[in-house]
Amino acid sequence: MSGCVAGTLIRVKEDKNIPLEWWKPIEQLQVDDLVLCRPDTDEDIQDYKPVVKNFKYTKKEIWALRVYDLVDDITTEQPGLSTYFATPNHPVWKCGTASPSLEKQSFKKTKGHWLRVDQLQEGDVVRDVNNNLYSIAQTTPLFQLQDSNLAWLPSNDEYRIGESYGHVIDLNELITSKVGLVRTGKGCNNYYIDESGNHIPYVADVYNVEIADFHTYFIGMDGIWVHNTNFLD
């Protein structure tokens, strides 16, 4: 039972009757909607295939998947940072690795394979609908704050203050922004813990779809390639 949070955009066949024409929030996908996908064996084919089923799962633990663009020259280009929110077992296609320089020339291609979000490591490389490359910046669980409407994203900056420093995230912004974006909020320490002194996993409803034939789709406006089945469990 894997999936993405509400507001996650999915690349679909152009439809001028929807706000973004080429993208639709995952929770709004319906059976027979045409979704852009490619075979899960990574054949060099892309096509629009219909949604066969849609799913909603309640109160699932949410992880953040953060990726940097790989650029030609780090001295003249600023890599973009995008964040996606899914269950830890959601499969993403890894196609190689890259150095911390985040330059395309550091990319080392490996045999492509599917990994769960929680198996991806910093420096692993994933790709999008146009075969652009992205380096994993961080994969981490979200945790609860005292305000149940907000989540807490731990910082991966080693110089920060211990393990309690991070940033506030409001996942409702994915829906209200209408373009599938959520801001990284103010930095804060998180002292909301359980009786054992551990941070409490953040849970939310997630959504998924089964795609005919190819069983994959592309998430976000970047179009990161993911699978529609948590077959790696």
Buried (B, 14 or more C-beta within 10 A) or exposed (E): EBBBBBBBBBBBBEBEEBEBEBBBBBBBBEEEBBBBBBBBEBEEEBEBBBBBEBBEBEEBBBBBBBBBBBBEEBEEEEBEEBBBBBBBBBBBBBBBBBEEBBBBEBBEEEEBEBBBBBBBEBBBBBBBBEEBBBBBBBBBBBBBBEEEEBBBBBBEEEEBEEEBBBBBBBBBBBBEEEEBBBEBBEBBEBEBEEEEEEBEBBBBBBBBBBBBEBBBBBBBBBBBBBBBBBEBE
